[in-house]
Amino acid sequence: MSKKPYYEVDGFKLIHGDTFKELKKIEPKSIDMIFADPPYFLSGDGISCSAGKMVSVKKGEWDEKIDINEKHKFNRKWIKLCYNILKDDGTIWISGTMHNIYSIGMALEQEGFKIINNITWRKLNPPPNISCRAFVHSTETILWAKKDLKKAKHKFNYSVMKELNDNKQMKDVWDSSLTKPSEKKYGKHPTQKPIAILEKIILASTDENDLILDPFNGSGTTGIVANKLNRRYIGIEKEIEYLELSIKRKEEK
Ligand SMILES: C[S@@+](CC[C@H](N)C(=O)[O-])C[C@H]1O[C@@H](n2cnc3c(N)ncnc32)[C@H](O)[C@@H]1O
């Protein structure tokens, strides 16, 4: 029998553990939508700029650079587990940058997914490039995919998206700022995603009461938005500190 969740209130469930073990305990074909913001494997010797100061790029041990074959094996393994738990009509969204997104795209196809869209999040306020030896990194990619099955009929709330976009068809380039300081008042996660990005994703591909899963919960952004929009949520995270931060965000009055 699976263990008790770390936290469970009002359709918001947090599981503490290694996603490779915990995903195997989720009921097959039970999830409507998965959003994953996996390790980008970009932490190392690099430098960046945060709040006007030079900082080293170190998000956490889980994000340290690794060999390309190891990285691809990692991505294929968790994506395969996600395929098993996703309903046949469900979809998966995965965010990344040049450090991991090419591996993610290939792993998706190798594990039986078909990419629907390649979303570009254009950051309105990216940090400057202090090396001055390359262009400013100002985008992230979010791949949206479905099972590559003839019978798979994925959900796309076309008219909701159109309405959100002044009644014009929404494009695959989304302008949005970095995560706002007001979203970090209960503590910081080094790679916390903006609420605005998750709102679009969840509104586009799910309906009320659908079950959403995030295999790399972090500070729980996916769950916070899911809950606000009356969807059910399961998040998996190996660091207690980040689960505690997610609970504080969830319990905000
Ligand atoms: C890029 S962050 C996700 C941030 C999240 N989207 C947010 O808005 O806060 C990835 C998270 O995955 C967690 N993680 C990495 N490897 C894991 C694993 N094998 N099992 C469970 N969690 C893992 C890390 O601790 C980190 O919090």
The ligand as an ORCA input file, in Angstrom:
! r2SCAN-3c Opt
* xyz 0 1
  C      13.087     23.455    -11.671
  S      12.522     23.100    -10.056
  C      10.761     23.269    -10.136
  C      10.278     24.638     -9.730
  C       8.753     24.779     -9.756
  N       8.221     24.756    -11.099
  C       8.300     26.058     -9.058
  O       7.572     26.879     -9.659
  O       8.677     26.263     -7.906
  C      12.775     21.388     -9.947
  C      12.475     20.776     -8.601
  O      12.575     19.357     -8.735
  C      13.103     18.805     -7.549
  N      13.679     17.509     -7.937
  C      14.792     17.297     -8.683
  N      14.978     15.972     -8.856
  C      13.960     15.330     -8.224
  C      13.601     13.970     -8.040
  N      14.333     12.984     -8.565
  N      12.490     13.683     -7.333
  C      11.720     14.667     -6.794
  N      12.012     15.982     -6.923
  C      13.113     16.321     -7.632
  C      14.099     19.848     -7.052
  O      14.310     19.735     -5.664
  C      13.431     21.160     -7.463
  O      12.688     21.716     -6.394
*
